[in-house]
């Protein structure tokens, strides 16, 4: 039976012992109903998994003794940075979750003209904390031992200036992924929010060095587009081959 994987921000070393945070403890005791003496797997983003045994697991707290370093699957050789227009609640969560499962190494939520979500400073911080939780949970589920970087929300023009080149999804583009040039190094992927990118934003992206591509004749929802695009990219140039 596959062991449950739990993320921790603490340093991990064989023979050591760690106290798990409230989120992890609640998941272990309430969702999984594990008890003292049972085995789990810990990871902290250093690229390795660690066998561990629960030395305490109850509602008052959880701790684990670290065992051997376990072999892990390597990260994809194709680093992907996803810039995605901020969308409403569960749609954004779904897009982030599936993007992590499909191998992105960095994500930047983008503020665009058609973004329906407006972030105050306080709300931005809460959203960032929530999105980090979505990313960590996706890593726990998918077996990833490195946690993708979540960059703070940025205006689209600022992000484009920093990235220089990449691919932009647009359902009326003349190019397809199959005809696009293979990436040389990191691949930057730009996807708009609900309603897509404006004509001016698409023009800005093209002038910044991005190539617009379509996935097919259908218009995809903002939460479906990352899943479809990343799966196709991994088939063409990544680790789905």
LOLOSE-800735 format. One record per residue (C-alpha): residue in three letters; x, y, z. Coordinates in steps of 0.5 Angstrom, whole numbers, padded with zeros to 4 digits, always signed. Example, Ala and Ser with C-alpha at 12.3 -4.5 7.8 and 13.67 -1.06 7.14 Angstrom:
<recs>
ALA+0025-0009+0016;SER+0027-0002+0014;
</recs>
This chain:
<recs>
UNK+0000+0000+0000;UNK+0003+0007-0002;UNK+0005+0011+0004;UNK+0002+0018+0005;UNK+0007+0023+0004;UNK+0007+0030+0008;UNK+0010+0036+0007;UNK+0014+0040+0012;UNK+0019+0046+0012;UNK+0024+0043+0017;UNK+0030+0040+0016;UNK+0030+0033+0015;UNK+0036+0028+0016;UNK+0036+0020+0018;UNK+0035+0019+0025;UNK+0032+0026+0027;UNK+0025+0027+0030;UNK+0021+0033+0027;UNK+0014+0036+0030;UNK+0009+0037+0025;UNK+0005+0043+0024;UNK-0002+0043+0025;UNK-0004+0042+0018;UNK-0001+0036+0017;UNK-0003+0033+0024;UNK-0010+0035+0023;UNK-0010+0031+0016;UNK-0006+0025+0019;UNK-0011+0024+0025;UNK-0018+0027+0022;UNK-0017+0025+0014;UNK-0013+0019+0015;UNK-0014+0017+0022;UNK-0007+0015+0023;UNK-0004+0013+0030;UNK+0003+0013+0033;UNK+0007+0007+0030;UNK+0005+0008+0023;UNK+0009+0010+0017;UNK+0009+0016+0013;UNK+0014+0019+0008;UNK+0016+0026+0009;UNK+0019+0031+0004;UNK+0021+0039+0005;UNK+0023+0041-0002;UNK+0030+0039-0002;UNK+0029+0034-0008;UNK+0029+0027-0003;UNK+0023+0023+0000;UNK+0025+0021+0007;UNK+0022+0015+0011;UNK+0019+0016+0018;UNK+0015+0013+0023;UNK+0010+0017+0027;UNK+0012+0017+0035;UNK+0006+0021+0037;UNK+0000+0022+0033;UNK-0006+0025+0036;UNK-0011+0031+0037;UNK-0006+0034+0041;UNK+0000+0034+0036;UNK+0004+0030+0032;UNK+0012+0028+0031;UNK+0016+0023+0027;UNK+0022+0020+0027;UNK+0026+0020+0020;UNK+0029+0014+0017;UNK+0032+0013+0011;UNK+0033+0017+0005;UNK+0028+0014-0001;UNK+0029+0014-0008;UNK+0025+0019-0012;UNK+0023+0020-0019;UNK+0027+0026-0022;UNK+0024+0033-0024;UNK+0022+0034-0031;UNK+0028+0036-0035;UNK+0023+0041-0038;UNK+0023+0047-0033;UNK+0016+0051-0034;UNK+0014+0057-0032;UNK+0007+0059-0032;UNK+0004+0066-0032;UNK-0004+0065-0031;UNK-0009+0071-0031;UNK-0012+0071-0024;UNK-0019+0067-0024;UNK-0025+0066-0019;UNK-0024+0062-0013;UNK-0024+0054-0015;UNK-0022+0055-0022;UNK-0016+0058-0020;UNK-0015+0053-0015;UNK-0016+0047-0020;UNK-0011+0051-0025;UNK-0006+0051-0020;UNK-0007+0044-0017;UNK-0007+0041-0024;UNK-0001+0045-0027;UNK+0003+0042-0021;UNK+0001+0035-0022;UNK+0003+0036-0029;UNK+0010+0039-0028;UNK+0011+0046-0027;UNK+0017+0049-0023;UNK+0014+0056-0022;UNK+0008+0060-0023;UNK+0006+0067-0023;UNK-0001+0070-0022;UNK-0002+0075-0027;UNK-0007+0082-0026;UNK-0010+0083-0033;UNK-0015+0088-0036;UNK-0020+0082-0036;UNK-0018+0080-0029;UNK-0025+0079-0025;UNK-0021+0079-0018;UNK-0018+0085-0015;UNK-0013+0084-0010;UNK-0012+0089-0004;UNK-0005+0088+0000;UNK-0009+0084+0005;UNK-0013+0080+0000;UNK-0007+0078-0004;UNK-0003+0075+0002;UNK-0009+0071+0004;UNK-0009+0068-0003;UNK-0002+0067-0003;UNK-0002+0063+0003;UNK-0008+0059+0000;UNK-0005+0058-0006;UNK+0001+0055-0003;UNK-0003+0050+0001;UNK-0006+0048-0006;UNK+0001+0047-0009;UNK+0004+0043-0003;UNK-0002+0039-0003;UNK-0001+0037-0010;UNK+0006+0035-0009;UNK+0004+0031-0003;UNK-0001+0027-0008;UNK+0003+0027-0014;UNK+0010+0025-0011;UNK+0014+0031-0013;UNK+0019+0032-0008;UNK+0021+0039-0010;UNK+0016+0045-0009;UNK+0014+0049-0015;UNK+0016+0057-0014;UNK+0010+0061-0013;UNK+0011+0068-0015;UNK+0007+0074-0012;UNK+0002+0077-0017;UNK+0005+0081-0022;UNK+0002+0086-0027;UNK+0002+0083-0034;UNK+0007+0088-0037;UNK+0012+0087-0031;UNK+0012+0079-0032;UNK+0013+0080-0040;UNK+0019+0084-0039;UNK+0022+0079-0034;UNK+0021+0073-0038;UNK+0022+0076-0046;UNK+0020+0069-0049;UNK+0015+0064-0049;UNK+0008+0061-0051;UNK+0002+0065-0051;UNK-0005+0061-0051;UNK-0010+0064-0056;UNK-0016+0060-0059;UNK-0015+0064-0066;UNK-0008+0063-0067;UNK-0005+0061-0074;UNK+0001+0057-0070;UNK+0000+0050-0066;UNK+0004+0047-0061;UNK+0006+0042-0066;UNK+0009+0048-0071;UNK+0012+0052-0065;UNK+0020+0051-0064;UNK+0022+0047-0059;UNK+0024+0051-0052;UNK+0031+0052-0051;UNK+0032+0052-0043;UNK+0026+0054-0039;UNK+0019+0055-0043;UNK+0015+0061-0041;UNK+0007+0059-0042;UNK+0002+0065-0042;UNK-0005+0064-0041;UNK-0011+0069-0040;UNK-0016+0069-0034;UNK-0024+0069-0036;UNK-0025+0072-0042;UNK-0018+0071-0045;UNK-0013+0077-0046;UNK-0015+0083-0049;UNK-0012+0085-0056;UNK-0007+0090-0053;UNK-0005+0085-0048;UNK-0004+0080-0054;UNK+0000+0085-0058;UNK+0004+0087-0052;UNK+0006+0079-0051;UNK+0008+0078-0058;UNK+0012+0084-0058;UNK+0016+0082-0052;UNK+0018+0075-0056;UNK+0012+0071-0054;UNK+0009+0066-0060;UNK+0001+0065-0060;UNK-0001+0058-0061;UNK-0008+0055-0061;UNK-0009+0048-0058;UNK-0015+0046-0063;UNK-0022+0049-0065;UNK-0025+0050-0059;UNK-0025+0055-0054;UNK-0023+0052-0047;UNK-0025+0055-0040;UNK-0019+0058-0036;UNK-0018+0052-0031;UNK-0018+0047-0037;UNK-0013+0051-0041;UNK-0007+0050-0037;UNK-0008+0042-0036;UNK-0009+0041-0044;UNK-0003+0046-0046;UNK+0002+0043-0040;UNK+0000+0035-0042;UNK+0001+0037-0050;UNK+0008+0040-0048;UNK+0010+0034-0044;UNK+0008+0030-0050;UNK+0012+0034-0055;UNK+0018+0036-0051;UNK+0018+0034-0044;UNK+0017+0027-0040;UNK+0011+0024-0043;UNK+0015+0022-0049;
</recs>
